[in-house]
Amino acid sequence: MSDQFLTTFLFLSVVALTVGITFWASRQTKTATDFYSGGRSFSGFQNGLAIGGDYMSAASFLGISGAIAVYGYDGFLYSIGFLVAWLVALLLVAEMLRNAGRYTMADQLAFRMNQRKVRTAASVSTVVVSIFYLLAQMVGAGTLVALLLGVDSEAIKNITIVGVGILMIFYVVVGGMKGTTYVQITKAVLLMIGSALIVLLVLAEFNFNLSSLLGAAAENSGKGDAFLQPGLQYGSTLTSQIDFLSLGLALVLGTAGLPHILIRFYTVPTARDARKSVLWAIGLIGAFYLMTLVLGFGAAALLDREAVDPAVGGNQNLASPLLAEAVGGGAGSTGGAVLLALIAAVAFATILAVVAGLTLASSSSVAHDLYKGVLKKDQEVSEKDEVRVARIAAFAIGAIAIVLSIPAQRLNIAFLVALAFAVAASANLPAIIYNMFWRRFNTRGATWSIYGGLISAVGLVLLSPVMSSLPTSMFPDADFAIFPLNNPGIVSIPLGFLLGYIGTITSREPSAEERFTELEVRALTGAGAEGATHH
């Protein structure tokens, strides 16, 4: 009983800390700029920590270590994809976006195009990507709390999902960007310390000898040497190889189109700080993904297969927390209970930080793009009104995420995130890249690429084995899987680019080239970005 009490106490302490931070930040959130971008007051280092906090989601911490524990080498490919993606964000997007916009992804598109059409498309896309990503985090939260309380009841998981939904709405409505950023910074520090501690304990079990850790993992996995070589999850058939390519494309190109990462570039005072923050984020995230290797192979070496392998009834999302319990002294020991509680609390803080960032990105887009730019046609809308609409939108988006998360609990969370990446890469990235680099790009091109990428990515997911025909699908008893791949990226990303091109060249829209020149100067130099208003 005392172990259970300790676990619950540590867990609630983390939640109380984040709630306290949010109340503290709410006192400093007075204007729309404070609400959307924290008053642009964060340094490159602080923003780098917050980006890390936003990016190292439950999918990374729970999903990737679980994928490595089950599939060995193939599981680690997720980590590589997530990390390499940062180079695309750094080289193509970070600095230019910081210079060209104000609060949301659509600002940069609407600068030289038809405001209403482009803002509507960008806002729809932002909300869809955010909801896919939110599902992953909330499913992770339900699994975690059920493990902590030592129960496996659907009711507890559902209550947790509702609880996380209420908390994330609270962070955004009360704290705005400032509260959300400080929650993310706190969480990034906790996650790095927690992961490093478990990694040291795992390595100590094997006398800091990596090859004996890998050997034990291969042996205990029941798959022998195949566990340490490519091909366990991807590679047995041509379809699975294409699926892997599709996943890789989505991961590498998706980051630069993720709305909750893009709005982080607006929270720093200068483009130089935007660059700096990406470099700090790459360092942090790189170190973290190296740690997931030890966590995943450590779980394969030290845990029973029944605990983590879904093929024999385990739950791969629980590899890291169960590993923490094992290296702390095993189930039933005080050390095990403390470490399990610590890691679960850190994972929960991870989930809370990421869902707050996502909800903020989508509610900002609804208020700033749909309400101000489309419904009010950019007439004078008071900042107070705009922020009020953002807060109402946070309630609505939270409610939708809660309702959709409950039936999605069977799906692996790393996989759910990969879907969000595929949608971001198909819908948002083509429009952002074309707008920055192609003089002729116009409104029809932008709306075609956003809607085309969005509809094809979501449509292909609905017709894939993710939704039906497999025991792990959302509807295992139905069978409407016409599209053979789990990840739509290989089809939907090129389609997004192609539709953007076709839309542009078939449109007779008068050229907005002089606006392009102004955007280019602004994107490259930052001139005029501070006072950027919409046209």
N, C-alpha and C positions, 0 to 999 in steps of 0.2 A: 504494500500500500504506500510506504514511504517513497519508493521509487516512482510510483505513479504521481504522487504529490509533487515530487521534485521536478519531474518532467513537465507537469502542467504549470508549475510555478515559473520555470525558466522560459517556457513558451509564452506565458502571459506577460512576462517582463519585457520581452522583445516587442510585443504588440503595444504595451503601455509606453515604451520608449518612443516608438514611431508616432503614436497618438500625441504624445507630449511635444515632439518636434513640430508636428503639424499645427498644433495650437500656437506654439511660439512663432512659427512662420506666418500665421494668419494675421498677426498684428502688423506685419510689414507689407501685407498685400493690399495696396490702396488703389492702384490704377490698373487699366487693362494691360499695360506693359508688364507690370508686376505679376499679374495673373498668368499671362501667356508665356513670358520669357524671364520671369524672376528679376525684372528691371535691368536685364543684361549686365548683371553685377558679378557674375562668377568668373574666377580666373581659369586659365587653361587647365591647371592641375585639378581644380575642383570639378570642372566640367568633364575632364577625362575620367575622374573617379565616378561621376554620376553616369556617364555614358557606359562605363564598365558595369555599374549597378543596373542600368537599364537593359544591358545586352546579355549579361550572364544570368539568364533567366532560369526558371525551374527546369526548363527543357535541357539547358546545358548541365546544370548541377545534378539533376535526377535522371534525365533522359539519356544523356550521353554516357555517363558512367554506367548506367544500366545496359545501354547498347553494347559497350565494350565488354561488360561482364558476361553477356550472352553470346555475342558474335565475334569477340576478340578484335582482330585487325580491322575487319569491316566496320565495326562500331566506331573505331577511332576516325574513320573518314568523315563523320559528321564534324568532329572538332576541326579538322583541316579546312573543311569548307567554310565553317563559321569564321575561322581566323583569316583565311586568304581574302574573304569578302571585304575586310577592312581596307585592303589596298585599293580596291575599286572606290570605296567611299572617300578615302583620303585623296586619291589622285584626281577623281572626276567631280566630286560633289561638294565636299565639306566647305572649302573656302569660298567657292563661287556662290553656293547657296546662302552662306552667311551674308555675303555682300549684296545679294539680289533681292532678298525678301524681308518680311517683317516678322510674321508669326507662324504662318503655315506654308505647306508645300505649294499651295495654289497661288500664293502671292507672286511667286516667281513666274508662273505661267500667265497669270492674268495681267502681268505688266505690259505685254504687247499683244494681247488677244481680246476676244469678246469676253468681258468679265463674267457674265452670268452663266454662259454655257460651260466655260472652263472651270469656274469655281464649283458649279454643281457636280461636274464629273469628278473633280479631284476630291470633293467632300465625300461623295458616295464611295469612292475607292478607299479613302482613309478609314471610313467607318467599317467597311467590309474586312480590310486587312486587320484592323485592330480587334475586331470581334473574333476572327480565327485565332489570333494570338492569345486573346483573353481566355478562350476555351482551354487552351493548353495549360495556362497557369492555374486556372480554377480546378481543372481535373487533378492537377498535381497537389493542390491544397487539400482536396477531399481525401486523396490517398494517404497523404502525410498524417493528417489529424486522426484518421481511423487507425493508423499504425501506432501513433503515440498513445491513444487511449486503449490500445490493445483490443479493439473490436473490429469486426469486418462487416458492419451493418450498412446497408444502403442509406438508411435514415440518417446516420451520423455523417456520412459523406455529403448527403444533400444539404444537411443543416450547415456544414462547414462551407460549402459552396455559396450558400446564401449569406453566411457571415462574412466571407471574403468580399463578396459583392458589396455588402453594406460598408465595409471598411474602405474599399477603394473609392466608393462614391464620397465618403467622408473626407479622405485625403484631398481629393480634387476640389470639392466644393469649399472646404474650409481653408486648405493650404495653398491652392493654386500651384504654379510652377516652383515657387520658393520651397514650399513644404515638401512637394514631391522630390525636388532635387536633394534636399537634405536627407530625406528618407533613403534615397538611392545611394548617397555617399556613405551613410552609416552602414547600410547593407553591404556595400562593396567591401568595406573594411572588415566587417564581421565575416563575410564569406571567405575572403582571402586568409584570415587568421584561422577560421574553422577548418578550411580545406588543408592548409599547411600543417596543422596539428595532426589531422588524420593521416596525411601522407607520411609524416615523420614516424608515426606509430606503426603504419603498415611496413615501411622500409625497415624499421627496427626489428620487426618480426622475422625479416629475411637478412639480418645483419647488413643492411644497406647494400645488398647485392641484387642488382636488377635482374640478372639472368636467372638467379634462383627463384625470384618472384614470378618471372614469365614462365619458367619451367613448371612451378607449382600450379599456376593458373591453367596452363595447357592440360596438365594431368587431371586436375580436379574438374575441368569443364566437361570431361568425358569425350572430348573431340580430338584429343592428342595434338600433334603438330599442326593439323589443319587450322586450329584455333589461332595460331600466330601467323597465318598466311592469308593472302587475299582470297575471297571467293566463298566464304561461309554463308554470307547473307546475299551478296551480289556476285553473280558470275557463274552460277550453275547452268543458267539458260541465257539465251540471247535477250529475252524480255527483261530478265533481271539486270543484265549488263546495261541495257538501254535505260532502264529505270534508274540505275545508279548515276548514269550520265545526266539524266534529267534532274535528279536530286542535286548533283554537284552544281549544275547551272543555276538552279533556283537559289542555293545557298550563297554562291559567290556573287550573283547579281542582285540578290534580294535585299541585302543590307542597305545598299545605297537608295533603296526605294521605300524603306520602312518609315512610316510617318512619325512614330515616337522617337526614332533616332534622328530623323531630319530636324525636328523642332528643337532638339538639343543644341544645334549649331547657332540658334538665334539667342541663346542665353549668355553669350560672351560678348565683351565690348568690341573686339576687333577680329578681322579675318586671321590675323596672326595667332590669336588665342584659339580660334576654331581649329587651325592646323595643329597647334600645340596639344589641344585637348584630344585630338585623334591619335597623336603619337603616344600620349600617356595611356589612352584607352588600349592601343595595340599592345603596349608593354604589359599592362595588367591582364588583359584578356589572354595574351600569349602564355603568360606564367600560369594562369588559371587552367587553360586547356592542357598544358603539360601535366598539371596535377590530376586532371580527369583520367589521364592514362594510368597513373598509379592507383587512383580510386577504383577504376573499372577492373584492371587486372588483379588488384588486391581483393575486390569482391569475388572475382572468379576463383581466386586461390583459397580464400578463407571461408566462404559461405557455402552452404549446401545448395546444390542446383535447384532443389525444390523451392527454395526461397525466392530465386530471381529469374529462373528460366520459364517463360510463359508456356513453352512446349510441355512442361511437366507441372503446370498449375502455379508457377511463381509469378511475382510481379516485378518486372525489371526496373520500374520507376523507384523501387525501394532499395536499390543496391547500396547507395551511399549511406543512408541512415542505418541500415542493418550492418554495414561494414564498421561504422563508428561504434556500434554496440559491441561487435565482435572484438575489435582491438582494445576496447575499454575494459575488457574482462569477461565479455560474453553475457548472454541473456540472464537476468536475475542478479547480476553483480551491480554494486553501487556505481563503480567506474563505468560500466556499460550503460547504465541508465543515464548518468550525467552526460556522457558523450552523445548518446542517442538524442537526448533532449536538446543538447547544444546544437547538433547538426540539424535536427528537425526545426529548431527555432530559427536558425540561420536560413534554412530553405524556405521557411514560412515568410521571413523578412524579405527574402528574394522575390517571392511571389507577390507580396504586397507592394514592393517598390516597382516591379514591372507592370502590374495591373494599373497602378496609379499613373504611370507614364503613358500607358496606352489610352486610358480613359481621358486623360488630359489632352492627348493629341486629337482624339476623335471629337471630344466636346468642343475644343477650340475651333476645329474645322467647321463644325455645325454652326457655331455662333458667328465666327469671323467670315466664313465663306458663304454659307447658305443664308443665314439670317441677315447679316449686314450687306454682303455683296450681291445676293440674288433677290431675297424678298424685299429688302428695303432699297434695292438698286443703288446702294452706296450713298444714300442721302445721309445727312448728319444723324448718326445714331450715337447716343451718349455712351461713354465708356461703361457707365453703370449698367445700362440696358444690355450691352453686349456681354458683359461678364455674367449678368443674371441669366441670359439665355444659355451661356456655356454651362452654368451650374445645373440648369434644368436638363440640358442635353446629357450631362454626366449621369443624372438619375435614369434617364431613358436607356442609355447605352448599358449601364450597369444591370438594369432589369433584363434586357435582351440577352446579355452574356450569361446571367444566372439561369434563365430558362433554357438556353441552348446547351449549357455545360452539363446539365443533369443527364441527358441521354448519351453524352459523348464520353462517358467515363471508361469505356472499354479500350479506347484508342491510346496508343503510346504517345506521350507528350512531346518527345523530340520530333516525332513524325508530324504531329499537329502543327508544330512551329514551322516545319519545312513547308507545309502547305501555305502558311501565311507568307513565307518568303517567296514562294512561287507566284502568289497573287501580286505581291509588291513588285517583283521583278517583271511581271507581264504587263501590269497596268500603269505603275508609276514611273518606273525607270525609263522606258522609251520616251515618254513625254518630257521628262526632266532633261535627258541627254540631247534630244532633238532641239529643245528650246534653247539650251545653252550654246549649241554648236552649229545649228543649221539655220542660216539666215531666212530661208524661204518658209520655214515651218509656220503653220497657221492654225486658226481655231478648229477647223474641221479635222486636221491632222491630229491635234491634241485630243479632241473628244473621241475620235475613232480609236486612237491607240489606247486611251484609258478604258473606255467601255469595252472595246474588243478584247484587250488583254484580260480585263476583269471577268467578262462573261465566259470567255473560253476557259480560263483557269478554273473558275468555280464550276462551270458546266462539266468539264472533264473530271473533276474530283467527284461530282455527284454520280457520274457514270463509271467510276473506277471501283476496284475491289475494296477500297477503303469503306465504301458505303454498304456494299452487299456482297453476298456469295462466299465469304470466308468466315471461319469461326471468330476471327478478331475484328470483323467489320462492325459498323454501327448497327446495321440491320442484318444479322447473320442468316436469318431464315429466308430473306428475299433474294432474288437474283436479277439485277438489272445492270450488271457490270459489263458494259460493251467495250469500254476503253481499258486496255490491259495493264497500263502502268499505274503505280501508286502516286507518282508525282507528275503533274501535268507540264512542268517547266519546259521540257524539250519541244513541246508543240506550242504552248501558249506564249512563251517569251518571244520567239521569232515572229509569231503572229501579231503580237503587240507592236513590234517594230515595223512589220510590213504594213499593217493597217495605218499606222502613223504616216508612212511614206505615201501610200495610195491616197489617203484622205487629203494630204497636202497637195499632191500634184493634180488632183481632180477638182480642186476648189478654185473658184474664180474670185475669191476674196481679194480685195485690194491689198497690195503689199504693205507689210508693217516693218519694212526694212530699217527705216530710221530709228524705230523703237528698238530694233535688234541691236543696232550700233550702240545705243544708249545702255541697253542691258549688258552688252559685252564689256563696255568700259566699266560699268558699275561692278559686274561680276569679277573682273580681273583686278580692279584697283580699289574697290570699296567706296569710290567717290559718290557722294549723294545717298549712300545706303541708309544713313542714320535717319534722314528725314523722309525716307521713301514712303510715299503715299500711293494709293491706287489711282489708276487713270480710267 
